[in-house]
Amino acid sequence: MELKNKIKRVAIYLRKSPNNEGEETEETLAKHRKRLLDIAEKNNWESKLFQEVGSSMDENRPEYQKMICEIKENLFDAVLSVNLARVTRDDAETPKFMSLLRQEDVLFVTDSERIYDLEIQEDWQALKFTGFVNNWEYENIKAQLRKGKKDSAKLGRWSNGTPPFGYIYNPLEKRVEIDKEQAKGVKLAFQLVLDGIGVDNIAINLNQLGYRTKRGNLFSGKSIERMIRSEIYKGWIVSNRLKGRNTHQGKIRPKEQWIIVKDAIKPCIIDEKTWDLANEKLTQRQSLAPRARQRRHGLSNLIKCALCGRTHSVTIRKDRKQKKELKPCNRKDPLGNSCYNRGLNYNSMMDLIITRIKIRREEIIAELKNLKEESQPFDSKAIKIQLIEERMKKVEKALKMLQIQLEEDLISLEEFKERKKYVHEN
């Protein structure tokens, strides 16, 4: 009774597992909520509810982190939850959570009204042992889920979330079935790859025909590449590919840890031979890009299109006496509309860069001169002078780098001498 009397304000934490961690329902969550609220009301405790759906192994849960912050602000005398497993089962996070409760002198209360005072060694050890058991139980659950996924895949059942474009999920059969209309788009994408068309142009083709991704977005080159690389289109189900969760897709496990079940989906959209040929073709096409990038120039990867942001590349016009030019942009948006930036003569761009560096150099020299003439305390002026001199060094370094680029046979020797003389004189 003495511990109960110490409690005036409690943080009630409720968590429902994601679907892939168990069979919990909204009804289960409602029962837990009512049970804990009844305990708080019976004991005349002021309460604040923290409720969310998330994994007990994820310490970045928004409501959990919010509760942690408020515990540190001394807003609660106790944390009330169904059990420790509802709060955390992670073997790294559990001792951190327990240490925080002990540090802030906050009690932990379960739905059986068992109160843990972590200043008492016996309570600390009991709760720590509970955390160990929770983590052991969680790892067993994960192992059973992985086994269940593998068994389901062998039976042709789908357990990898929303099926990809071209398939729909049949919840009664727990299988994926072909969406006939979307399957036409998938077959078209594979055929265009075999025809030597790039993934960006394939995306434009699908978008113009009215196809959209599962989320209703326009296709992109990346989404087409993921489609071509996905084994599901040849009837395979691949599970346990990703480890953990993040904003995008998690870390990829070593391939020997993947759960691969061949011929799990019948019929499939693409036969295995077509899938292999398309992937080989895509790999060959992607391997061409590095060879094109080996030919670097003074402005390589430095000039961006002001209209669409694409990096301009440099071309040598054999029909114009090896004249260098920044290539026209011609980048297409997802619907096939081309950027109208027509590029620029390479030497003209060099002139613009040299002129801009010269202007900036003069601005810094003038700023440095004015600063030296001002009557300021010595220490303040010295710091500013040092900063400006450092900027001057950067500008001088840029001029040297530009001269080196000009010397790399990017312009004629006469042009190089003329420009070098111009820079020194100014």
Stockholm file with secondary structure:
# STOCKHOLM 1.0

chainA/1-426         MELKNKIKRVAIYLRKSPNNEGEETEETLAKHRKRLLDIAEKNNWESKLFQEVGSSMDENRPEYQKMICEIKENLFDAVLSVNLARVTRDDAETPKFMSLLRQEDVLFVTDSERIYDLEIQEDWQALKFTGFVNNWEYENIKAQLRKGKKDSAKLGRWSNGTPPFGYIYNPLEKRVEIDKEQAKGVKLAFQLVLDGIGVDNIAINLNQLGYRTKRGNLFSGKSIERMIRSEIYKGWIVSNRLKGRNTHQGKIRPKEQWIIVKDAIKPCIIDEKTWDLANEKLTQRQSLAPRARQRRHGLSNLIKCALCGRTHSVTIRKDRKQKKELKPCNRKDPLGNSCYNRGLNYNSMMDLIITRIKIRREEIIAELKNLKEESQPFDSKAIKIQLIEERMKKVEKALKMLQIQLEEDLISLEEFKERKKYVHEN
#=GR chainA/1-426 SS CHHHHHCSEEEEEEEECCGGGCCCCHHHHHHHHHHHHHHHHHTTCEEEEEEEECCTTCTTCHHHHHHHHHHHTTCCSEEECSCHHHHCCCTTHHHHHHHHHHHTTCEEECTTCCEECTTSHHHHHHHHHHHHHHHHHHHHHHHHHHHHHHHHHHTTCCCSSSCCTTEEEETTTTEEEECHHHHHHHHHHHHHHHTTCCHHHHHHHHHHTTCCCTTSCCCCHHHHHHHHHCGGGGTCEEESCEESCCSSCCEECCGGGSEEETTCSSSCSSCHHHHHHHHHHHHHHHTTHHHHHTSCCTTTTTCBCTTTCCBCCEEEEGGGTTEEEECCCCCBCTTCCBCCCCCEEHHHHHHHHHHHHHHHHHHHHHHHHHHHHSCCCHHHHHHHHHHHHHHHHHHHHHHHHHHHHHHTTTSCHHHHHHHHHHHHHC
#=GC SS_cons         CHHHHHCSEEEEEEEECCGGGCCCCHHHHHHHHHHHHHHHHHTTCEEEEEEEECCTTCTTCHHHHHHHHHHHTTCCSEEECSCHHHHCCCTTHHHHHHHHHHHTTCEEECTTCCEECTTSHHHHHHHHHHHHHHHHHHHHHHHHHHHHHHHHHHTTCCCSSSCCTTEEEETTTTEEEECHHHHHHHHHHHHHHHTTCCHHHHHHHHHHTTCCCTTSCCCCHHHHHHHHHCGGGGTCEEESCEESCCSSCCEECCGGGSEEETTCSSSCSSCHHHHHHHHHHHHHHHTTHHHHHTSCCTTTTTCBCTTTCCBCCEEEEGGGTTEEEECCCCCBCTTCCBCCCCCEEHHHHHHHHHHHHHHHHHHHHHHHHHHHHSCCCHHHHHHHHHHHHHHHHHHHHHHHHHHHHHHTTTSCHHHHHHHHHHHHHC
//
